[in-house]
Amino acid sequence: LAGVDPEEEASEGGTSVEEASAGEGFGGGGFGGGQNVHFNFDGAGFEKMFNNMGGFGRGGGGGGSFGDLMGEFDLGDIFGGGGRKKKGGGAGRRQQQQRRTQESPSHQGGRQKRRTQPSPSHAVHLVFEPKNEAGVVPLGEARYPDSTSKHGWLMLFHHGELDEVTQRLADLATQLSSTLLQKAKHNRNAMTFRVGAVDCSGAKKLEFCRSKLGERTHIPAFATVFNGNTEVVRRALAGVKQLHDHVTDKLLFRVRADKLIEGVSSILQLRGMFLRAPRDRTNIIILLLTDKSRTSPMYASLAYRHRHDGFLVFSESRDTKKELGKDLSVKKKYPQLVALINDEKTVERYEGSLTDSGSISAWLGSLSKKYLKNRKTSARNR
């Protein structure tokens, strides 16, 4: 499956709630409305809409809190398989279940026979359809991300049956993926990270899920996947913003740990990078010139997605005095994104919008194809 997207989709063209720079692309952003998730009930398909769920950004919330849907619950509620009962939507679901129970053959002699769970014949099954509007990708053992996969992932592992806890986590996954997709201008390959769902129902599927999550992890559960390594999310489940921030923090940690992005402050450092590089091939340093103090998740995502493209390194200069920019004859307003080819004198500038992750990714791809076509390693487009 090398080189094949899990959805078999072509590139269509980041997001961040961390404000690296307002309106500049390397920062900013918030959370908007949700999209569709499909379910099967009694063998018949129906659609449940997740709309008007509110807005979130780093530093504050916006109209209609998603917490109203989630309610407050702790890890014991989630991983204990229960989930705290709450007013509102949860009560509505219980009433619907009671009505179904009353109408079933088990309601005999005018007395209602209570059930804590639907019977298998009346179970509600969670199904994420391929290419659903929210962008949540149904995955399994055959198409699970590995070390060659292009994107980082947030994965929802579930048993297929839509109990209260699974409903909550499915809502989170749908809302988060929908927001990331909107920020990427509906270009799925340009999302800061992808959101997937793994069905663990059945012995064989459950065995695979356990191999990724461990025997002691209760399902449903979220996990992050970077470089093929799966790590269970044990916190940050209170809302979309917290979950988003958790995954982007993992992304930032990964690019630092793998040295995908290196900081530079002078022209001498850049020269040293080129001097240490092999002389028998073209070497390209991607450099972000910025006056911001933090690495943006969008830039981290670009470095991660293009880590197999053959670039020497992605780098960034927090050049508040713009001295390095002057040395490179970059006189435009910061931030600026440039490619240094074999030395600091040969510079190609990115001229597009710095808010368009898809456009930047296409530019990086064109550089790789033009100069590094023999060095690009095999990677799955997922």
C-alpha positions as CSV (number, residue, x, y, z in Angstrom):
1,L,0.0,0.0,0.0
2,A,3.0,2.3,-0.2
3,G,2.1,5.6,-1.9
4,V,-1.7,5.0,-1.5
5,D,-3.9,7.2,0.6
6,P,-6.3,5.2,2.9
7,E,-9.2,6.9,1.2
8,E,-7.6,6.6,-2.3
9,E,-7.9,10.3,-2.6
10,A,-5.8,12.8,-4.6
11,S,-4.4,16.0,-3.1
12,E,-7.1,18.7,-3.3
13,G,-5.9,22.0,-2.5
14,G,-2.8,24.1,8.9
15,T,-4.4,25.0,11.5
16,S,-3.6,26.1,14.9
17,V,-5.3,27.6,18.0
18,E,-1.9,28.7,19.1
19,E,-1.4,32.3,18.0
20,A,2.1,32.5,16.5
21,S,1.0,35.4,14.3
22,A,-2.4,36.8,13.6
23,G,-3.6,36.1,10.1
24,E,-0.1,34.9,9.0
25,G,-0.9,31.2,8.7
26,F,1.8,30.1,11.2
27,G,-0.7,30.4,14.1
28,G,-4.2,31.6,14.8
29,G,-7.5,29.8,14.3
30,G,-10.5,28.5,16.2
31,F,-13.2,25.9,16.1
32,G,-16.5,26.1,14.1
33,G,-19.5,23.9,13.4
34,G,-19.5,20.1,12.9
35,Q,-20.3,17.7,10.1
36,N,-21.9,14.3,9.4
37,V,-21.4,10.9,10.9
38,H,-23.3,7.9,9.8
39,F,-24.8,5.2,11.9
40,N,-26.6,1.9,11.4
41,F,-29.7,1.1,13.5
42,D,-31.4,-2.2,13.3
43,G,-29.7,-2.8,9.9
44,A,-31.0,0.5,8.4
45,G,-28.8,3.5,7.8
46,F,-29.5,6.9,9.3
47,E,-27.6,10.1,9.6
48,K,-26.9,12.0,12.8
49,M,-26.0,15.6,12.4
50,F,-23.5,17.4,14.7
51,N,-24.3,21.0,14.1
52,N,-24.0,24.3,16.1
53,M,-21.5,22.8,18.6
54,G,-19.8,26.1,19.4
55,G,-16.4,27.6,18.8
56,F,-13.1,27.3,20.5
57,G,-9.7,28.9,20.3
58,R,-6.6,28.9,22.4
59,G,-7.4,31.4,25.1
60,G,-11.2,31.4,25.1
61,G,-14.4,29.9,23.9
62,G,-17.1,31.1,21.6
63,G,-20.9,30.9,21.2
64,G,-22.4,27.6,22.3
65,S,-20.0,25.5,24.4
66,F,-19.2,22.1,23.2
67,G,-18.9,21.3,26.9
68,D,-22.7,21.5,27.0
69,L,-22.7,18.4,24.8
70,M,-19.8,16.7,26.6
71,G,-20.7,17.5,30.2
72,E,-18.0,17.2,32.8
73,F,-16.7,13.8,33.3
74,D,-13.5,12.3,34.7
75,L,-11.2,9.5,33.5
76,G,-12.9,7.0,35.8
77,D,-16.2,7.7,34.0
78,I,-14.7,7.2,30.6
79,F,-12.3,4.3,31.1
80,G,-14.7,2.6,33.5
81,G,-17.1,2.1,30.6
82,G,-19.8,4.2,32.2
83,G,-20.0,7.9,31.7
84,R,-21.7,10.3,34.1
85,K,-25.4,10.7,33.5
86,K,-26.3,14.3,32.6
87,K,-29.3,16.4,31.7
88,G,-30.3,17.5,28.3
89,G,-29.2,15.4,25.3
90,G,-28.3,12.3,27.4
91,A,-31.8,12.3,29.0
92,G,-33.3,12.5,25.6
93,R,-31.4,9.4,24.5
94,R,-32.5,7.5,27.6
95,Q,-36.2,8.5,27.0
96,Q,-35.9,7.2,23.4
97,Q,-34.4,3.9,24.6
98,Q,-37.2,3.5,27.2
99,R,-39.8,4.0,24.5
100,R,-38.1,1.4,22.3
101,T,-38.0,-1.0,25.3
102,Q,-41.7,-0.4,26.0
103,E,-42.6,-1.2,22.4
104,S,-40.5,-4.4,22.5
105,P,-41.8,-7.9,23.3
106,S,-40.1,-7.7,26.7
107,H,-42.7,-5.2,27.8
108,Q,-45.3,-7.6,29.0
109,G,-48.3,-7.4,31.3
110,G,-48.2,-3.6,31.4
111,R,-44.8,-3.8,33.2
112,Q,-41.6,-2.3,31.6
113,K,-38.6,-4.6,31.8
114,R,-35.6,-2.3,32.2
115,R,-32.4,-2.9,30.2
116,T,-29.1,-1.2,30.8
117,Q,-28.0,-1.9,27.2
118,P,-29.8,-2.5,23.9
119,S,-30.0,-6.1,22.9
120,P,-27.7,-7.2,20.0
121,S,-30.7,-7.1,17.6
122,H,-31.4,-3.5,18.6
123,A,-27.9,-2.2,19.0
124,V,-26.9,1.1,17.5
125,H,-23.7,0.7,15.4
126,L,-21.2,3.5,14.8
127,V,-20.0,3.7,11.2
128,F,-17.8,6.4,9.8
129,E,-18.4,6.3,6.0
130,P,-15.4,6.7,3.7
131,K,-14.9,10.3,2.7
132,N,-17.5,11.6,5.1
133,E,-18.0,15.3,5.3
134,A,-16.1,15.7,8.6
135,G,-13.0,14.0,7.1
136,V,-12.8,11.2,9.8
137,V,-11.1,8.2,8.1
138,P,-12.2,4.7,8.8
139,L,-9.0,2.6,9.2
140,G,-8.0,-0.9,10.3
141,E,-5.0,-3.2,10.4
142,A,-4.5,-3.2,6.6
143,R,-4.3,0.6,6.4
144,Y,-3.0,1.7,9.8
145,P,-0.4,4.5,9.7
146,D,3.2,3.4,10.0
147,S,6.6,5.1,10.0
148,T,6.3,6.0,6.3
149,S,2.9,7.6,6.6
150,K,2.7,11.2,5.6
151,H,0.5,12.6,8.4
152,G,0.3,12.4,12.2
153,W,-3.0,11.0,13.4
154,L,-5.5,11.1,16.2
155,M,-7.2,7.7,16.3
156,L,-10.6,6.8,17.9
157,F,-10.7,3.1,18.8
158,H,-14.3,1.9,19.4
159,H,-16.3,-1.3,19.6
160,G,-18.8,-0.3,17.0
161,E,-21.8,-0.1,19.4
162,L,-22.9,3.5,20.1
163,D,-23.1,3.7,23.9
164,E,-23.0,7.0,25.8
165,V,-19.2,7.2,26.1
166,T,-18.6,6.2,22.5
167,Q,-21.1,8.9,21.4
168,R,-19.2,11.5,23.3
169,L,-15.8,10.5,21.8
170,A,-17.3,10.2,18.3
171,D,-18.7,13.7,18.7
172,L,-15.2,15.0,19.7
173,A,-13.6,13.2,16.7
174,T,-16.1,14.5,14.3
175,Q,-16.0,18.1,15.5
176,L,-12.2,18.2,15.6
177,S,-11.8,16.7,12.2
178,S,-14.4,19.0,10.7
179,T,-12.6,22.0,12.1
180,L,-9.2,20.9,10.8
181,L,-10.7,20.3,7.4
182,Q,-12.3,23.7,7.3
183,K,-9.0,25.4,8.3
184,A,-7.2,23.4,5.5
185,K,-9.7,24.8,3.0
186,H,-11.2,21.3,2.6
187,N,-7.9,19.9,1.4
188,R,-7.6,16.7,3.4
189,N,-3.9,16.3,2.7
190,A,-3.2,19.8,4.1
191,M,-4.7,19.2,7.5
192,T,-2.4,19.8,10.5
193,F,-3.1,16.2,11.5
194,R,-5.7,13.6,10.4
195,V,-8.4,12.0,12.5
196,G,-9.2,8.3,12.0
197,A,-11.5,5.7,13.6
198,V,-10.7,2.0,14.1
199,D,-13.6,-0.5,14.7
200,C,-12.5,-3.1,17.3
201,S,-15.6,-5.2,17.1
202,G,-15.0,-9.0,16.6
203,A,-12.1,-11.1,17.9
204,K,-9.6,-10.4,15.1
205,K,-10.2,-6.7,15.1
206,L,-10.0,-6.5,18.9
207,E,-6.7,-8.4,18.9
208,F,-5.3,-5.8,16.6
209,C,-6.6,-2.9,18.7
210,R,-5.1,-4.5,21.8
211,S,-1.8,-4.8,20.0
212,K,-1.8,-1.0,19.6
213,L,-3.4,0.1,22.9
214,G,-2.3,-2.5,25.3
215,E,-4.4,-5.0,27.2
216,R,-5.3,-2.7,30.1
217,T,-6.7,0.2,28.0
218,H,-10.5,0.4,28.0
219,I,-12.2,0.9,24.7
220,P,-13.4,3.4,23.4
221,A,-10.2,5.3,23.6
222,F,-8.2,8.0,21.7
223,A,-4.6,7.6,20.7
224,T,-2.1,9.6,18.8
225,V,0.0,8.0,16.0
226,F,3.3,9.5,14.9
227,N,6.0,7.6,13.0
228,G,3.9,4.5,13.5
229,N,4.0,4.7,17.3
230,T,0.6,4.6,19.0
231,E,0.2,6.4,22.3
232,V,-3.0,6.4,24.3
233,V,-4.6,9.7,25.2
234,R,-5.4,9.5,28.9
235,R,-6.2,13.2,29.5
236,A,-7.5,16.2,27.4
237,L,-10.9,14.6,26.8
238,A,-13.0,17.4,28.2
239,G,-13.5,19.2,24.9
240,V,-12.4,19.8,21.3
241,K,-10.0,22.5,22.2
242,Q,-8.2,20.4,24.9
243,L,-8.0,17.4,22.5
244,H,-6.7,19.6,19.7
245,D,-4.0,21.2,21.9
246,H,-2.9,17.8,23.2
247,V,-2.3,16.4,19.7
248,T,-0.5,19.6,18.5
249,D,1.7,19.4,21.6
250,K,2.6,15.8,20.6
251,L,3.3,17.0,17.1
252,L,5.6,19.8,18.3
253,F,7.4,17.3,20.6
254,R,7.9,14.8,17.8
255,V,9.5,17.3,15.3
256,R,11.8,18.5,18.0
257,A,12.8,15.0,19.2
258,D,13.4,13.9,15.6
259,K,15.2,17.2,14.8
260,L,13.0,17.9,11.9
261,I,13.1,21.6,12.7
262,E,16.3,23.4,13.9
263,G,16.7,26.9,15.1
264,V,19.2,29.2,13.5
265,S,20.2,32.7,14.4
266,S,23.1,33.6,12.1
267,I,24.4,33.2,8.6
268,L,27.4,31.3,10.1
269,Q,25.0,28.5,11.4
270,L,23.5,28.1,8.0
271,R,27.0,27.8,6.4
272,G,27.9,25.2,9.0
273,M,24.9,23.1,8.1
274,F,25.9,23.1,4.5
275,L,29.5,22.3,5.2
276,R,28.5,19.2,7.2
277,A,26.2,18.0,4.5
278,P,27.2,15.4,1.8
279,R,28.9,17.1,-1.2
280,D,27.7,14.6,-3.8
281,R,24.1,15.8,-3.9
282,T,21.9,18.8,-3.8
283,N,21.2,20.1,-0.3
284,I,18.2,22.3,0.5
285,I,17.4,24.1,3.8
286,I,13.9,25.3,4.3
287,L,14.0,28.4,6.4
288,L,11.1,30.3,8.1
289,L,12.1,33.8,9.1
290,T,9.8,35.0,11.8
291,D,9.7,37.4,14.7
292,K,7.4,35.1,16.8
293,S,8.6,33.3,19.9
294,R,7.1,29.9,19.3
295,T,7.1,27.2,16.6
296,S,3.7,27.1,15.0
297,P,1.9,23.8,14.7
298,M,1.3,24.6,11.0
299,Y,5.1,24.8,10.3
300,A,5.6,21.7,12.5
301,S,3.0,19.9,10.4
302,L,4.6,20.9,7.2
303,A,8.0,19.6,8.4
304,Y,6.5,16.4,9.5
305,R,4.6,15.8,6.3
306,H,7.6,16.5,4.1
307,R,10.2,14.6,6.3
308,H,10.6,12.0,3.6
309,D,11.2,14.5,0.7
310,G,15.0,14.7,1.0
311,F,15.4,18.2,2.4
312,L,18.5,18.7,4.6
313,V,16.4,20.3,7.4
314,F,13.6,22.6,8.1
315,S,14.8,25.6,10.2
316,E,13.4,28.7,11.7
317,S,15.0,32.0,12.8
318,R,13.3,34.0,15.5
319,D,15.0,37.0,14.0
320,T,13.4,40.0,15.9
321,K,16.0,42.4,14.5
322,K,15.7,40.9,11.0
323,E,19.5,40.7,10.7
324,L,19.5,37.2,9.1
325,G,16.9,38.4,6.6
326,K,19.2,41.3,5.6
327,D,22.1,38.8,5.1
328,L,19.9,36.7,2.8
329,S,18.6,39.8,1.0
330,V,15.1,39.1,2.3
331,K,13.7,42.6,2.9
332,K,9.9,41.9,2.9
333,K,7.8,41.9,6.0
334,Y,8.1,38.9,8.2
335,P,7.3,36.0,8.2
336,Q,9.0,34.8,5.1
337,L,9.6,31.3,3.9
338,V,12.6,30.5,1.7
339,A,14.6,27.6,0.4
340,L,18.4,27.8,0.5
341,I,19.9,25.6,-2.3
342,N,23.5,24.3,-1.6
343,D,24.5,27.6,0.1
344,E,23.1,30.8,1.5
345,K,23.5,32.7,-1.7
346,T,21.0,30.7,-3.8
347,V,17.6,31.5,-2.4
348,E,14.1,30.6,-3.7
349,R,11.2,32.4,-2.0
350,Y,7.8,31.1,-1.4
351,E,5.5,33.8,-2.9
352,G,2.1,32.5,-2.0
353,S,-0.2,32.9,1.0
354,L,1.3,31.9,4.4
355,T,-2.2,31.0,5.6
356,D,-2.6,28.3,2.9
357,S,-0.9,25.1,4.2
358,G,-1.9,23.3,1.0
359,S,-0.2,25.9,-1.2
360,I,3.0,25.7,0.9
361,S,2.9,22.0,0.7
362,A,2.6,22.1,-3.1
363,W,5.6,24.5,-3.2
364,L,7.7,22.1,-1.0
365,G,6.7,19.2,-3.3
366,S,7.8,21.1,-6.4
367,L,11.2,21.8,-4.8
368,S,11.6,18.2,-4.0
369,K,10.6,17.1,-7.4
370,K,12.9,19.6,-9.1
371,Y,16.0,19.1,-7.1
372,L,15.7,16.0,-5.0
373,K,13.7,13.5,-7.1
374,N,16.3,10.7,-6.6
375,R,16.4,11.2,-2.8
376,K,12.7,11.2,-1.9
377,T,11.9,8.1,0.2
378,S,8.8,6.0,-0.2
379,A,5.9,7.4,1.9
380,R,2.3,6.7,2.2
381,N,0.0,9.6,1.4
382,R,-1.9,9.4,4.6
